[in-house]
Amino acid sequence: MSNALDENAGSPVIYQIRIAGHLNPQWTGWFGNMSITLLAEGDTLLTGPVLDQPALYGLLKKVRNLGMTLLSVNRVEETQNQKRNEP
């Protein structure tokens, strides 16, 4: 079985994790290097680099531990410009 992150082994992949409700600012530091955006619709978007599957599961566990509803997890694709600049 192939791991979705294998192709980027050692390189972080950008993910967006959307949760229902606005995350209280007191939890900002708990999510490390993820940026937190409070959306007008009332949801919260966590965006940032994730090194590997265990790190992704760790973030999802934190969402679960807060008792917040997970709405989606999306991998952010590289732009064509980023791909062209690679060696």
mmCIF file of the C-alpha atoms, coordinates in Angstrom:
data_MODEL
# 
_entry.id   MODEL 
# 
loop_
_atom_site.group_PDB 
_atom_site.id 
_atom_site.type_symbol 
_atom_site.label_atom_id 
_atom_site.label_alt_id 
_atom_site.label_comp_id 
_atom_site.label_asym_id 
_atom_site.label_entity_id 
_atom_site.label_seq_id 
_atom_site.pdbx_PDB_ins_code 
_atom_site.Cartn_x 
_atom_site.Cartn_y 
_atom_site.Cartn_z 
_atom_site.occupancy 
_atom_site.B_iso_or_equiv 
_atom_site.pdbx_formal_charge 
_atom_site.auth_seq_id 
_atom_site.auth_comp_id 
_atom_site.auth_asym_id 
_atom_site.auth_atom_id 
_atom_site.pdbx_PDB_model_num 
ATOM 1  C CA . MET A 1 1  ? 0.000   0.000  0.000   1.00 0.00 ? 1  MET A CA 1 
ATOM 2  C CA . SER A 1 2  ? 1.371   3.420  -0.957  1.00 0.00 ? 2  SER A CA 1 
ATOM 3  C CA . ASN A 1 3  ? 1.671   6.222  1.566   1.00 0.00 ? 3  ASN A CA 1 
ATOM 4  C CA . ALA A 1 4  ? 0.349   9.545  0.203   1.00 0.00 ? 4  ALA A CA 1 
ATOM 5  C CA . LEU A 1 5  ? 3.376   11.364 1.637   1.00 0.00 ? 5  LEU A CA 1 
ATOM 6  C CA . ASP A 1 6  ? 6.038   8.929  0.337   1.00 0.00 ? 6  ASP A CA 1 
ATOM 7  C CA . GLU A 1 7  ? 6.717   10.985 -2.778  1.00 0.00 ? 7  GLU A CA 1 
ATOM 8  C CA . ASN A 1 8  ? 7.745   13.904 -0.571  1.00 0.00 ? 8  ASN A CA 1 
ATOM 9  C CA . ALA A 1 9  ? 9.609   11.938 2.086   1.00 0.00 ? 9  ALA A CA 1 
ATOM 10 C CA . GLY A 1 10 ? 11.428  14.394 4.332   1.00 0.00 ? 10 GLY A CA 1 
ATOM 11 C CA . SER A 1 11 ? 9.667   17.401 2.825   1.00 0.00 ? 11 SER A CA 1 
ATOM 12 C CA . PRO A 1 12 ? 6.637   18.938 4.524   1.00 0.00 ? 12 PRO A CA 1 
ATOM 13 C CA . VAL A 1 13 ? 3.348   18.962 2.640   1.00 0.00 ? 13 VAL A CA 1 
ATOM 14 C CA . ILE A 1 14 ? 0.903   21.835 3.136   1.00 0.00 ? 14 ILE A CA 1 
ATOM 15 C CA . TYR A 1 15 ? -2.477  20.790 4.543   1.00 0.00 ? 15 TYR A CA 1 
ATOM 16 C CA . GLN A 1 16 ? -5.683  22.662 5.340   1.00 0.00 ? 16 GLN A CA 1 
ATOM 17 C CA . ILE A 1 17 ? -7.814  21.312 8.162   1.00 0.00 ? 17 ILE A CA 1 
ATOM 18 C CA . ARG A 1 18 ? -11.296 22.812 8.454   1.00 0.00 ? 18 ARG A CA 1 
ATOM 19 C CA . ILE A 1 19 ? -13.181 22.525 11.725  1.00 0.00 ? 19 ILE A CA 1 
ATOM 20 C CA . ALA A 1 20 ? -16.681 23.670 12.688  1.00 0.00 ? 20 ALA A CA 1 
ATOM 21 C CA . GLY A 1 21 ? -16.832 26.714 14.912  1.00 0.00 ? 21 GLY A CA 1 
ATOM 22 C CA . HIS A 1 22 ? -14.278 29.356 15.761  1.00 0.00 ? 22 HIS A CA 1 
ATOM 23 C CA . LEU A 1 23 ? -11.231 28.171 17.666  1.00 0.00 ? 23 LEU A CA 1 
ATOM 24 C CA . ASN A 1 24 ? -10.626 30.190 20.816  1.00 0.00 ? 24 ASN A CA 1 
ATOM 25 C CA . PRO A 1 25 ? -7.385  32.234 20.462  1.00 0.00 ? 25 PRO A CA 1 
ATOM 26 C CA . GLN A 1 26 ? -6.000  30.603 23.632  1.00 0.00 ? 26 GLN A CA 1 
ATOM 27 C CA . TRP A 1 27 ? -5.378  27.417 21.568  1.00 0.00 ? 27 TRP A CA 1 
ATOM 28 C CA . THR A 1 28 ? -3.290  29.110 18.853  1.00 0.00 ? 28 THR A CA 1 
ATOM 29 C CA . GLY A 1 29 ? 0.059   27.967 20.285  1.00 0.00 ? 29 GLY A CA 1 
ATOM 30 C CA . TRP A 1 30 ? -1.170  24.391 20.644  1.00 0.00 ? 30 TRP A CA 1 
ATOM 31 C CA . PHE A 1 31 ? -1.144  23.924 16.870  1.00 0.00 ? 31 PHE A CA 1 
ATOM 32 C CA . GLY A 1 32 ? 2.502   24.964 16.461  1.00 0.00 ? 32 GLY A CA 1 
ATOM 33 C CA . ASN A 1 33 ? 3.365   26.303 13.017  1.00 0.00 ? 33 ASN A CA 1 
ATOM 34 C CA . MET A 1 34 ? -0.173  26.059 11.638  1.00 0.00 ? 34 MET A CA 1 
ATOM 35 C CA . SER A 1 35 ? -1.803  29.357 10.733  1.00 0.00 ? 35 SER A CA 1 
ATOM 36 C CA . ILE A 1 36 ? -5.312  29.743 12.101  1.00 0.00 ? 36 ILE A CA 1 
ATOM 37 C CA . THR A 1 37 ? -7.959  31.569 10.099  1.00 0.00 ? 37 THR A CA 1 
ATOM 38 C CA . LEU A 1 38 ? -11.399 32.261 11.544  1.00 0.00 ? 38 LEU A CA 1 
ATOM 39 C CA . LEU A 1 39 ? -13.766 32.139 8.570   1.00 0.00 ? 39 LEU A CA 1 
ATOM 40 C CA . ALA A 1 40 ? -16.829 34.370 8.169   1.00 0.00 ? 40 ALA A CA 1 
ATOM 41 C CA . GLU A 1 41 ? -19.044 31.264 7.895   1.00 0.00 ? 41 GLU A CA 1 
ATOM 42 C CA . GLY A 1 42 ? -18.154 30.446 11.494  1.00 0.00 ? 42 GLY A CA 1 
ATOM 43 C CA . ASP A 1 43 ? -15.543 27.738 10.808  1.00 0.00 ? 43 ASP A CA 1 
ATOM 44 C CA . THR A 1 44 ? -11.801 27.645 11.508  1.00 0.00 ? 44 THR A CA 1 
ATOM 45 C CA . LEU A 1 45 ? -9.146  26.808 8.919   1.00 0.00 ? 45 LEU A CA 1 
ATOM 46 C CA . LEU A 1 46 ? -5.766  25.477 10.063  1.00 0.00 ? 46 LEU A CA 1 
ATOM 47 C CA . THR A 1 47 ? -3.135  25.722 7.317   1.00 0.00 ? 47 THR A CA 1 
ATOM 48 C CA . GLY A 1 48 ? 0.503   24.755 7.362   1.00 0.00 ? 48 GLY A CA 1 
ATOM 49 C CA . PRO A 1 49 ? 3.271   22.267 6.681   1.00 0.00 ? 49 PRO A CA 1 
ATOM 50 C CA . VAL A 1 50 ? 2.934   18.674 7.884   1.00 0.00 ? 50 VAL A CA 1 
ATOM 51 C CA . LEU A 1 51 ? 6.075   16.538 7.795   1.00 0.00 ? 51 LEU A CA 1 
ATOM 52 C CA . ASP A 1 52 ? 4.521   13.062 7.697   1.00 0.00 ? 52 ASP A CA 1 
ATOM 53 C CA . GLN A 1 53 ? 1.485   10.893 8.458   1.00 0.00 ? 53 GLN A CA 1 
ATOM 54 C CA . PRO A 1 54 ? 2.154   10.681 12.227  1.00 0.00 ? 54 PRO A CA 1 
ATOM 55 C CA . ALA A 1 55 ? 2.313   14.494 12.379  1.00 0.00 ? 55 ALA A CA 1 
ATOM 56 C CA . LEU A 1 56 ? -0.985  14.741 10.479  1.00 0.00 ? 56 LEU A CA 1 
ATOM 57 C CA . TYR A 1 57 ? -2.640  12.254 12.834  1.00 0.00 ? 57 TYR A CA 1 
ATOM 58 C CA . GLY A 1 58 ? -1.258  14.239 15.780  1.00 0.00 ? 58 GLY A CA 1 
ATOM 59 C CA . LEU A 1 59 ? -2.978  17.392 14.513  1.00 0.00 ? 59 LEU A CA 1 
ATOM 60 C CA . LEU A 1 60 ? -6.235  15.508 13.980  1.00 0.00 ? 60 LEU A CA 1 
ATOM 61 C CA . LYS A 1 61 ? -5.970  14.110 17.508  1.00 0.00 ? 61 LYS A CA 1 
ATOM 62 C CA . LYS A 1 62 ? -5.670  17.659 18.858  1.00 0.00 ? 62 LYS A CA 1 
ATOM 63 C CA . VAL A 1 63 ? -8.838  18.655 16.982  1.00 0.00 ? 63 VAL A CA 1 
ATOM 64 C CA . ARG A 1 64 ? -10.600 15.618 18.462  1.00 0.00 ? 64 ARG A CA 1 
ATOM 65 C CA . ASN A 1 65 ? -9.326  16.407 21.969  1.00 0.00 ? 65 ASN A CA 1 
ATOM 66 C CA . LEU A 1 66 ? -10.812 19.912 21.721  1.00 0.00 ? 66 LEU A CA 1 
ATOM 67 C CA . GLY A 1 67 ? -14.176 18.325 20.954  1.00 0.00 ? 67 GLY A CA 1 
ATOM 68 C CA . MET A 1 68 ? -14.480 20.229 17.681  1.00 0.00 ? 68 MET A CA 1 
ATOM 69 C CA . THR A 1 69 ? -16.133 18.784 14.589  1.00 0.00 ? 69 THR A CA 1 
ATOM 70 C CA . LEU A 1 70 ? -13.720 17.970 11.760  1.00 0.00 ? 70 LEU A CA 1 
ATOM 71 C CA . LEU A 1 71 ? -15.180 19.134 8.436   1.00 0.00 ? 71 LEU A CA 1 
ATOM 72 C CA . SER A 1 72 ? -12.356 18.417 5.999   1.00 0.00 ? 72 SER A CA 1 
ATOM 73 C CA . VAL A 1 73 ? -8.665  17.695 5.525   1.00 0.00 ? 73 VAL A CA 1 
ATOM 74 C CA . ASN A 1 74 ? -7.143  18.797 2.230   1.00 0.00 ? 74 ASN A CA 1 
ATOM 75 C CA . ARG A 1 75 ? -3.664  18.609 0.811   1.00 0.00 ? 75 ARG A CA 1 
ATOM 76 C CA . VAL A 1 76 ? -2.738  21.900 -0.854  1.00 0.00 ? 76 VAL A CA 1 
ATOM 77 C CA . GLU A 1 77 ? -1.246  21.268 -4.281  1.00 0.00 ? 77 GLU A CA 1 
ATOM 78 C CA . GLU A 1 78 ? 1.889   23.095 -5.391  1.00 0.00 ? 78 GLU A CA 1 
ATOM 79 C CA . THR A 1 79 ? 1.422   25.836 -7.945  1.00 0.00 ? 79 THR A CA 1 
ATOM 80 C CA . GLN A 1 80 ? 2.898   25.400 -11.407 1.00 0.00 ? 80 GLN A CA 1 
ATOM 81 C CA . ASN A 1 81 ? 5.404   28.163 -10.615 1.00 0.00 ? 81 ASN A CA 1 
ATOM 82 C CA . GLN A 1 82 ? 6.724   26.273 -7.559  1.00 0.00 ? 82 GLN A CA 1 
ATOM 83 C CA . LYS A 1 83 ? 7.122   23.095 -9.640  1.00 0.00 ? 83 LYS A CA 1 
ATOM 84 C CA . ARG A 1 84 ? 9.083   24.935 -12.361 1.00 0.00 ? 84 ARG A CA 1 
ATOM 85 C CA . ASN A 1 85 ? 11.599  26.267 -9.826  1.00 0.00 ? 85 ASN A CA 1 
ATOM 86 C CA . GLU A 1 86 ? 12.553  22.787 -8.617  1.00 0.00 ? 86 GLU A CA 1 
ATOM 87 C CA . PRO A 1 87 ? 15.893  21.351 -9.814  1.00 0.00 ? 87 PRO A CA 1 
# 
